[in-house]
């Protein structure tokens, strides 16, 4: 047998053995019962991307429902539920009913409000989510949602929420009540990084963003580089283009030392998803965004009273375990099959993502997964023996 063939066979055996051992370790690990209420009103496709990465964590850590069955990303959530076959465009809505709120607050150990933006006519019936804003089918935080959160907070149960929790299209009354409950305030501004601001080349750039800019400034949309778009609830828009307004085109998350140690998070990491700008009140700021503007960018932000540093993760300072993620943290692309391999996260940086600042996959493996896993570990009961 030649040396090269021996090397090949050795590599082949290694590639087969290690995944098999990892799968076996995951299989024999004990389950962890934890009753979770998950809400996602923004589910315009059967793939349910907005919450699948959270279910990856539930499966990987072997969290199960009270009946010991694993969580299903298709069924185990409240909100907008697409029905098969997709071509029929049928759906159902799982709402929090007023009569059920007390029982639900007693039943569930934790709640995670992943997205309340909703589903709109263009999203669902025409599958054109980047087109102009259209009529809402379902979305926004409502009074029953608020009452459920209030009851969970009274019981000092874990509550997690993220980007667009109280943003558009939630009405002012519900928004104000939730802000008072959790001592936080949404400024009305949301933003996102786009790898290219060229409206012809980048199909991910929403048409309504370009139209809004033209309407507000009466100027053509002639941006070419990557950059950050900031939009206000009152239909204002600010565009920060790389090289013109930015020293670094991608926003970065900077994490506090204590938080880094507690959740095994990096100090600095690029972030390419949607985010919102909130005032944290008396909440603890665990991590912050920074937009690296130059002098011209600073001037543009100042004109609109927008800070270039603002919270990314906040936590309640009192005994109520409340966490708010000021970004679209759970919207990640991750292969669900990898959840069934113990310690797969230890090799993720060699297999699943690159070190490029614009690589969206790193955020899941280096930030979202350890953060959510760490929070859940603090408040969930130990594994079964």
N, C-alpha and C positions, 0 to 999 in steps of 0.2 A: 504493500500500500504506500503510495507516494505521500510525501510530507504535506503537500497542499491539500490532498484528500483528507488526511488526518485532521488538519486544521479546520477544514470545512465541516467535518463530522462533529468535531468538538464544539464549534460555534452553534451548529444545529441542535445538539443536545442541550447546550446551555439555554438557548432560546426556547426550548420546549420545557425544560425542567423548572426554571424559575417561575414562569407564569403558572405552571401546574401547582407548584408549592404555594404560590400566592393565592390562587383560587381555593386551594384546600384550606388554608388558614382562614380565609374569609368564611368559608362554608361552615367550619366548626365553631366559629365565634358565636357567643350567645347573643340573643336578641335583646333589644332595649325598648320596652313599652313606653310610649310617650304620646299622649293624645294631642294632636296638633290641628288647629283650625287654620286653614290656608285660604286666602281670598285673592283671586286674580280676575279682574273684570276685563282685561285686555288680552283676549285669546282669539285672534282673527284667523287661526289656522289649526288644523288637527295636530300639528306638531307641538303646540303649546310651549314654544321656546321660552316664554317669559318666566316659567317656573320649573322647567325640566332640570336645570342645574341644581336647584334646591332639592328636588327629588333624588338627584344623583347622590347628594350628601346623605339623605335619609337612608337610601339603600346601602351606601358604602359603610355607614356607621351602624347599620342594621336596626334603625329605629322602626318600630312597628306600632300598629294601632292597638287599642285595648283588647281586641279579639286575637291578637298575635299575628295578624296578617300584615304583609308589607304595604307601604303606601303606593298608590297608583297615580301617576301624573295625569292619567286620563280622567279619573273619577273622583279622587279625594281632594276636592277643593270646591269652594263657593265661587260664584261669578258666572261668566259667560262660557257655555259649554257647547262647542260645535258637535253636530251629530253626523254620522255617516249615513249615506254616501255624501261626500263633500259637494258634488255637483247639484244636489237638491237644495243646498244652502239652508238647511234646517238647523235650529239650535234650541237649547233650553237655558233658562237662567235660574241658578240656585241662589236664592236670596236668604238673608237673615230675616226671619219673620219675628215680629214683635212678641208673639206668644212664646217663642222658643228662647228668648235672650237669656233669661235667668237659668234655665236648664243647660244651655250651651256654656254659659260662664262657669257653671259648676262642673260640667263634664270635661271641658278642655283644659289641658295643662298649659298651653301656650297658643298664641295667635301670631300669624305672619301675614300682614297685608302687603302683598307683593306689587300690585298695580291696580289703580282705580281709574285710569284714563278712559278705558272703555273701548267699545267697538263701534265703528261708524259705517255708514252706507257704502262708501267707496271701498273700505277695507274688506267688507264681507261679501257684498254682492258683485263688485267689480274687481276685487283683489288688486286694487291700485292704492296702496297705503301712502305713496309719495305724492298723490294728486292733491288737489285743493281740499281744504277742510270741508267735510260734508256733514249731513244730518246724523246726529247721534242715535244709535240703536239702544245702547245701554252703557252707562258709565257714571263716574262721579261717586264720591262718598255721600251716603244718605243718613238720615236720622237713626235708622235701626243699626247701621254700622257703628255710629257714634255711641249709641246706648250699650251695645255689646262691648265696645272698648272700655267704656266707663265701668261696666260691671267687672270686666277682667282686671282693670286697674285697682278697683276696690279690693279685690281678692289677692292683690300683689302677685299676679301671674305674669309670666314672661310675655311681652309684646314686642314684636319686631315689625317695622314698616320701612318702606323705601320710596324712592323718587315717585313723584306725582301722587303721593298719599293724599294731599289736600289741595293739589293744583287743579288746573282746568280738567274737567268741567264742573268740579264741586262748587256748589253755591256758597255765597259769603257766610250764611248763617252756620252751616255745618263746619265750614273751615274755621270760623272763629271759635266755635265750641271745642273743636279738637285742639286748636292752638292753646286755648286756656287749659284744657285737660293736661297737656304735655309740656306746657311752658315753652313753646317754640313759635316762630312766626315766619311764614313764607313771604319773601319780598316781592313775589310775582315774576321773578326772573328764572328762566331755565336756559340751559345751553348744551351744546354738543360739539365735539371735534369732528371735522370731516377731512379725510385724507386728501381730497381735492374739492375745491370750491367751483370748479368748472361745471356749470350746469348741464353741459352737453355730454361730457365724459362720465360724470359721476351720477349714476341712476339712483343712488341712495340719498341724494340731496333733494329734500321735499320741494315740490313746485310752489307750495304756499310760502315757503321761506323767500324764494326769489321774488315772488309777486309782492310780498309784504315790504321787502327792501325797495323795490321800484316805486311802490305807492308812497312810502314814507319820505324818501329822499328825492324822488323824481329824477333818478339817475339810472343808467343801464347797469345790469349786473355783469361786471367785467373782471371778476376775480378768477385767478388761475391756480394759485398755489393752495396748499392745505391751510386749514385755519379753524377758528372757533366761531360758531354762530350763537348769539345770545338773544333770546326772545322774551319780551315782557308780556304778562297777562293782559295788559292794556294795548297790545299790538304795537309795541315798539320793537325795533330790531337793531342790534349792533353786530358788525362783522369784523373780526380780528383776523387779518391775513398774515400768514407766515412771511417773514422778512420785512413786511411793511409795518406791522404792529407787534410782532412777536419775536422774541429771541429763541424760544422753543415752541414749536407749533402745537405740541400736545400738552394738555393740562397734567399736572402731577399731584399725586396724593402724598402728603408727608404725615407720618404717624408719630404720635407721642411715644417717648421712650418706655413709659410704663405700659402702654398698650402693646407696643412691640413685644415686650417680654411676656406679657400675659397671654397673647394670642399667636405668638411666633410669626409676626408680620414684618415685612421689610420697611425700612425707614422711608424709602422713596420708590414710587412706582407710577408709571404713566397710566392714564385713564382715558379711554376713548368713547365712553358711552354718554348717554344723556345724564345731566345733573341738574339740581335746583339749588338756588341760593337761599338759605334760611338763616334767621337770627336765632341763636341757641338758647336765649334766656339764661336760666340758671343751670341748664344741663351741662354736663361735662363734654368738652370737645376732645374726642379720642384721636381724631385725625382731621387734616385740613387739605383742601385743594389749594393749589397755587397756579395762576395763569401767568406765565413769564412774559409780561409785556415789556416793550421798549418804551422810550419817551413818548413816541407818537401814540402807542397803545394806551399808556397811562392817561394821556390827555383825553382820549376817546372814552375810556371808562369813567373818568372823573366827570365828564359832561353829563353822563347818565346816572351818576351816583352809584356806580357798580364797583365793589371792591375786587382786587385781584387775588385776595386770600379769603376763604370762607370755609365753614365746616363741611367735612365729608362724612364723618361718623359722630353721632352724639349719643350720650347715655344719660338717663335720669340720675340725678345726684342723690335721690332719697331711696327709700327701701323698695320702691316699685321698679322692677326690672324692665325698663323701656329703652329700646335702641331704635334710632332712626338713621338709615343709610341714605345720604343725600345724593343718590345716584341710582341708575338703573342696574343695580348690582347683580340681580339674579338672572338677567338676560344674557346668558353665555352659551356658546356652542361647545358642547362636550359630549363625547361618545358615551352613551349610557352603559355600554358593555364593560367599560373600564371600572365601573363602580364595584364590580364583583371580585376585584383583586386586592387583597390586603397589602397596604403600604405602597400602592401604585403611585401615590403622590411623591414618594422619595426619588422616583426616576423621571418625573414629569418634565423637568427642565432639559433632560436629554432626549426626550421623545416627542412631547406634545406641543412645545412652543419654542420660539426663538427669543433672543434678547433685544429684538428691535422694538423701539418705543411704540410703534404703531401696531404691534401684534396683540390683538384683542384677547388671545387665549391665555396669556400669562396672568391676566387679572384673576381668572377663576382659580388657577392652581396656586398662585402665590398670595392672593389676598382674600377673595370671597370664601373659598373652601376653608382655610384655617380660621378665619374670623367667625363664620357661622358654626363651624364645628366646636370652636372654643366656647362660644356663647351657649350652645346647646349642652355641652358637657357640664357647664356650671349649674344649670337649672334642671336638667333631666335626672331621673333616678339612675342608680348604677345598673350595670348589665345584670341580667338574670344569671344565677349560678346553676 
